[in-house]
């Protein structure tokens, strides 16, 4: 079974996203902030990370850099999630190492489509 780490400062958003990911048959873990996400990835690198753009203790971009700097940090597909549709934000996320970008609100069909696009399904 493939694995996913959901990183978001909102417990509600993590629960919502986790339910979607588990319905797609992924083993799912959660992290409320960048520090917890880096620790979780250091312990066991997931196949995919759904990363909120604004996490409590840092910007999503800093969390992205921290994950990518870990041993095997280049392996997971990282999908940034944000309500911002600004092209500059999207381009910045992709330039910093994100594999894809999902705008909120999203649903299971959108997540499935993105996962198929990045090759984790």
C-alpha positions, -999 to 999 in steps of 0.1 A, spaced: 0 0 0 13 35 -9 17 61 18 8 97 21 16 124 47 -9 152 51 6 184 64 -17 212 75 -22 234 106 -59 229 105 -71 197 122 -103 198 102 -85 202 69 -61 173 78 -91 150 87 -110 159 55 -79 153 34 -70 121 52 -105 107 45 -100 114 8 -65 99 7 -76 68 26 -106 63 2 -79 62 -26 -63 33 -7 -33 51 7 -19 46 42 -21 81 56 -3 100 84 -8 136 95 15 164 106 3 197 120 34 217 112 67 217 93 88 203 122 64 174 127 64 168 89 102 167 87 103 143 117 77 120 101 95 120 68 128 113 85 113 83 103 95 69 72 95 87 38 60 86 23 53 82 -14 34 115 -15 31 146 7 0 168 6 14 200 20 -6 231 31 10 263 18 7 280 52 17 257 81 19 270 116 56 271 122 68 280 87 57 286 52 49 256 31 80 265 10 103 261 40 87 227 49 91 217 13 128 226 14 133 207 47 117 175 33 138 177 1 170 181 22 164 148 40 180 116 29 157 102 2 138 136 3 138 137 -34 117 106 -36 82 116 -25 59 135 -48 50 167 -31 17 184 -38 12 219 -24 -24 227 -14 -36 263 -12 -67 285 -17 -45 309 -37 -48 307 -74 -21 333 -80 1 321 -108 32 335 -89 24 313 -59 20 283 -82 52 289 -101 71 296 -69 59 263 -54 69 243 -85 103 261 -87 110 252 -51 105 215 -57 68 208 -56 56 183 -81 21 196 -84 -3 221 -69 -40 217 -59 -63 246 -52 -87 245 -23 -114 235 -21 -107 201 -36 -125 168 -36 -116 131 -42 -118 134 -79 -93 162 -80 -69 145 -57 -72 112 -77 -65 132 -109 -34 149 -95 -21 116 -81 -25 100 -115 -7 129 -132 23 126 -109 23 88 -111 15 77 -76 -17 59 -85 
